[in-house]
Amino acid sequence: MNKANFLDILNQRWQEFLSSIEGLSPEQMMLPGVCSTWSVKDIIGHVTSWEQETLSTLPDILAGQPAPVYSQLYGSIDALNAYMVLVKNRHSLQEVLDNLHKVHTKLLQFLEEANPAQFADGTPFFIRLSMDTSEHYPEHTLAICAWRARKGQIGRAHV
C-alpha cells in the first residue's frame, strides 16, 4: 500500500458512508434499531469518536509508543463503544453532524502531512489507521443501507 492509494480508498469508503445517510430526515436519523439499538445519529457519533481516537493515538504510535489495548482499559471494545455513544448522545444531531465533518477534515489534514513510509502494510501506524477508518466505515455503511432496505428504502441511499 502507498499513501496515495490508501487516501483514495479512504475517500471512496468515506463517500460511501456519507451516501448511506444522504436523504435521511433528522427524525429518521434519530430512530433506534439501525445497528442493534443504535440510531444513525449514534453511528455517526461512533464513527467520529474512532476518528478522534485515531487522531489522538497516531502521534503516540509515531513516537514509538504502543497502541492502547482498549479491552484492558475499558473491559472490552463494546464497553468503550457504548461509552462513546453515551457521550455523543448529549449532543444535538446538528452538533454530531458538524463534528463528523470537522473531525474528518482534521484527520485528512493530519494524513496529508504524514510521512508516506508510514502507509506501508504492517506498520503500526497503518494498521491502526486502516482499522479505525477505511476498514471501519464499510461496516456501518452496510448496516445503514440494510436498515434503509428493511424500512422500505428510507430516502434511498446512493451506495
ABEGO torsion letter per residue (X at the ends): XBAAAAAAAAAAAAAAAAAAABGBBAAAAABBGABEABBAAAAAAAAAAAAAAAAAAAAAAAAGBBBBBAAAAAGBAAAAAAAAAAAAAABBAAAAAAAAAAAAAAAAAAAAABBAAAABBGBAAAAAAAAABAAAAAAAAAAAAAAAAAAGGBGGBAX
